[in-house]
Amino acid sequence: MLTAALFDFDGTLVDTTEMIFQSMRHATTSVLGRDDLSREELLANVGQPLPRQMELFDAGKAELLLESYRAHHEEHHDALIRAFPGVDEALSRLRAAGVKVVVVTSKRRRSVEMALAKFPGLDLVVDRFVTMEDTKEHKPHPEPLLRGLELVGDVPKEEAVYVGDSPFDVQAAKAAGLRSVAVSWGAFSEETLRKAEPDHLVPDIDAVVDVLLRDEL
C-alpha cells in the first residue's frame, strides 16, 4: 500500500540543473578564482543544502561563495529555470489515487517560492512542502523525510517512497527506512545513481507514477 510519495524538488520536479551550474560557476570563479572546475565537479554535491556544498569547495570562504551564488541565482532565476513536461499531470494522477504528495527539499523556502511563482500549477498538486528551514538536519540525514511523513498524518514508513535525482536522495530514503526511486533526468548520471542502489531507476515522470501505482515497489 502506498499512502505518501515524497519528492525532491531540484532536478526532479523542476529543471534547475543549468541554473545551479551557472550560479556555481559564477561563485567559484568570482570568489575562488577557479575557472578549471568541471560541470561534474560543480554539481557533485547537489542535493545537500547549499551552505554545505560551499563548505566542501572552501570552508574558509563558504559564506562569500554562498552570497555570490545567491546573488547570481536571484538575478538569473526566471531566465534559467525550466519546467519538466508532464509533472503537474503525473502528480495529479497520484493524488487522484489517494496518494499524498510531499516535496522534501534542501532548498530554502524563498527559493521554492520563486520557483512556484514561475510554475504556479505545481503548488496545486503538492500537499505539503518541507524546506531547509523546517529541520535541523538535512539530506542525506533522514530527518527531512520523516518530517514530511509527519505532516501528512504520520504515515508509516512502509507506506511511503522517496523520489529524487541524486545519490543523497537515495541515501536519505534508506536512512529513513523508505523505498527509493531514482530519476535519471536530473544532475546525475544513471551510472552514479545505480551505484547508490535505489529500489528503482526510471527515465521519466510518467514511469515514476506507473511504478508507484502498479505497486511494483
N, C-alpha and C positions, 0 to 999 in steps of 0.2 A: 504494500500500500504506500502510495506517495501522497503526503499531505502538504509538504513545502518544498519548493525549488528555490534555492538561493543562487544568486548570480553575481559574479564580479561585474564591474562596470566598464572600465577602460579596456579596450581591445576585445570585449565580449559582447556588450550591448551597444556601445558606441565606438566608432573608429577614431581613436585618438592617437594611434601609433606615430603618425607623421608629426603631429603637433608635439608630442612628447619628445621625439627625436630632435626636432629643430630647436626646442627650448633647452634640451640637454646640451646640444652642440653649442648654442649661444652661451650658456652658463659656463661650461668648461673652457671654452675658448676665451671668453672675456675675463674670467676670474683666474683661471689657472694657466692661460696661455697655451692650452693643449688643443691643437688642431689635428693631432695624429690619432685620436681615438676613433675606432671604427663604429659603425652603426650597431654592430652586435655588442660591443663593449658599452656603448652609451645606454643600451636598452636592457642590459644583462640583469638588472635588479628591479625592473618594472614589476609592480605587484606588491612591493613593500611601500611603506609610507615614504613620501618624498624626502623628509629630513634624514631618514636612514640611508636613502640612496646617496644623498650628498655627503654624508659622513664616510661612506665607502670610497668616494672619489678623493676626499681630502678632509679629514676630521677637523683640522685647524681652520679651514676656510668654508666649512659646511654652511654657516649662516649666510655668507656672501654668495655662495653658489645658489642657495635657496632663494634669496632676494632676486638674483639675476634671472633665474629660471621663471619665477612667478611674474616678474615684470614682462618678460617675453611672452609667456603663456597668456596673460590677460590681454596684451596688445594684439596678439595674432589668433586668439582662440576661435572666434567665429569664422575666420577665413580658412583655418586648417582642420577643424573638426568635421567629421563626416558621419553620415548615418549608415548603418549596415542594413541592407534591404531585408524586409520581412520580419524585423524584430517585434514591432508592435503586434502584428498578426499572430506571430508564434506565441508570444506571452499571453495573448488573448485566448488562444487555444488551451493553454494550461489553466487559466482562471476559469474558463467555461467548464473544464473538467473537475473543478473544485479544488485545484491546487493553489496554495498561497504562493505568491511571487515576492521574493525579498531581494533587494540589492544589498550586497555586503562588499564595501569598497574601502581601500586605504586612502581614497581622495578626501580632501577637505569638503565640508558641506557646501561652502561657497562655490567650489569648482563644479560640484554636482549640479547645483542650481543654475550655473552658467550653461551647462550642457542641456538641462531640461528646458531652459528658456529658448534654446535653439531648436530643440525637438520636443515640443510640449505634449505630443501624444504619448510619449514614454511614461510620463508621470501618471497617466490614466490607467496603465496596465501593470503597475507595480504597487503592491500593498504597503510595504514599508521599506525604508532606507536605513542602513547602518553605515555611517561615515567615520572618518578618522577620529572625530571629536567624541564619539559615542562610547569608546572603550579605552582602557588604559593600555592594554596590549594590542598588538596588530599582527596581521598575517606575516609569517606562517603560524603564529600562535592561534589556538582555536577560539579565543575569547570573542572575536567579532562574529564568527559563525554561530556560536552558542547564543550570543545576544540576539541575533536575527531570529532564531527559533523561539526565544522568549517573547519577542514582540508579536508573534502571530499565535500565541496561546500555548507556549511551552510544548512545542511539537517534539515528540520523541525522535531521537537521532536516527532510529531505524526507519523512520518515515520521511527522511529528508535527503537531499542531494545538494552538492555544491558544484556549480558550473563556472569554469574560468579558463583563461588563456595562458596562464603562467604556471611554472613548476611550484611556485609559492602557494598558488591556489590549491593544487593537488595536495601539497604538504599540509595545508591548513585543514582541508577536508579530512585527511587521515587522522590528524591530531584531534579533531573534534568527534571522530567516530562516524563521520558521514560518508556516504558513497560519493564518488567524484566523476565528473565528466570534464575532460579537457577539450578545448576547441582550438582548431588549427588556423583560424583566420586572424589571430592577434599578433602580438610582438614576437612570439617564439616559434621555432620550427617544430615540425612533427617529431623529428629525432630527439630534440630536447624534451619535449613533452612526454614521449614514450619512456624516457629514462626515469621520469617521475612516477611511472606506473599508475596512471589513472585507471579507474574501472572501465571507462570508455574514452575513446578519442574520436571526435566527429568533425566533419568538414563544413557544416553549415547549421544555421539556427533551426531550420526545419528538422534536420536529423536529430538535433538535441531533443526536441519535443517528441518526435517519433519514438526515440529510445525511452523517454520517460513515460509516455502514455501507453506504450506497449508493455510496460512493466518488465523491461529487459534488464533492469538493474538488479 
